[in-house]
Amino acid sequence: MGEWSEYFEDFPEENPADYVDNRFNPKGAKALRVADAKVADEQAKLNAEIASIIKKHRKPGSSGSGGK
């Protein structure tokens, strides 16, 4: 047998990544992955913005770890 990707190309119904709610739905699975990637990208941007706000408002000389 070749690579797993070759196997799933021949038998897409065997690919667990193509199931949504325990049903074979490759288009729905792809749409879900795209939506998840968009959410992850937006969250990364928000995290960066929060980090910059914290950095901007941190007291000079503080370690930033929250410890003593």
C-alpha positions as CSV (number, residue, x, y, z in Angstrom):
1,M,0.0,0.0,0.0
2,G,1.2,3.5,-0.7
3,E,0.9,6.6,1.4
4,W,-2.2,7.3,3.5
5,S,-3.0,10.3,1.3
6,E,-3.1,8.1,-1.8
7,Y,-5.4,5.6,0.0
8,F,-7.8,8.3,1.0
9,E,-7.8,9.6,-2.5
10,D,-8.9,6.2,-3.7
11,F,-11.3,5.7,-0.7
12,P,-12.5,9.1,0.5
13,E,-15.3,7.5,2.6
14,E,-12.6,6.0,4.8
15,N,-11.0,9.3,5.7
16,P,-12.2,10.3,9.2
17,A,-11.5,13.9,8.4
18,D,-14.4,13.9,5.9
19,Y,-17.0,13.1,8.6
20,V,-19.2,15.7,10.2
21,D,-21.6,14.6,13.0
22,N,-20.8,10.9,12.2
23,R,-21.9,11.3,8.6
24,F,-19.7,11.3,5.5
25,N,-19.8,14.9,4.3
26,P,-16.5,16.0,2.6
27,K,-17.9,19.3,1.5
28,G,-19.2,20.0,5.0
29,A,-16.0,18.9,6.6
30,K,-14.0,21.2,4.3
31,A,-16.3,24.2,5.1
32,L,-15.9,23.4,8.8
33,R,-12.1,23.4,8.5
34,V,-12.2,26.7,6.6
35,A,-14.4,28.2,9.3
36,D,-12.2,26.9,12.1
37,A,-9.1,28.3,10.4
38,K,-10.8,31.7,10.1
39,V,-11.7,31.6,13.8
40,A,-8.2,30.6,14.7
41,D,-6.8,33.5,12.6
42,E,-9.1,36.0,14.2
43,Q,-8.2,34.7,17.7
44,A,-4.5,35.1,17.0
45,K,-5.0,38.7,15.9
46,L,-7.0,39.4,19.1
47,N,-4.4,37.8,21.2
48,A,-1.7,39.9,19.6
49,E,-3.8,43.0,20.2
50,I,-4.3,42.1,23.8
51,A,-0.6,41.5,24.3
52,S,0.3,44.9,22.8
53,I,-2.3,46.6,25.1
54,I,-0.8,44.8,28.1
55,K,2.7,45.8,27.0
56,K,1.7,49.4,26.5
57,H,0.1,49.7,30.0
58,R,2.6,47.6,32.0
59,K,4.4,49.5,34.8
60,P,8.0,50.2,34.0
61,G,10.3,47.6,35.6
62,S,7.6,45.0,36.2
63,S,8.6,41.5,35.3
64,G,5.2,40.7,33.7
65,S,5.1,37.2,35.1
66,G,2.5,38.1,37.7
67,G,4.8,36.7,40.4
68,K,6.5,38.3,43.3
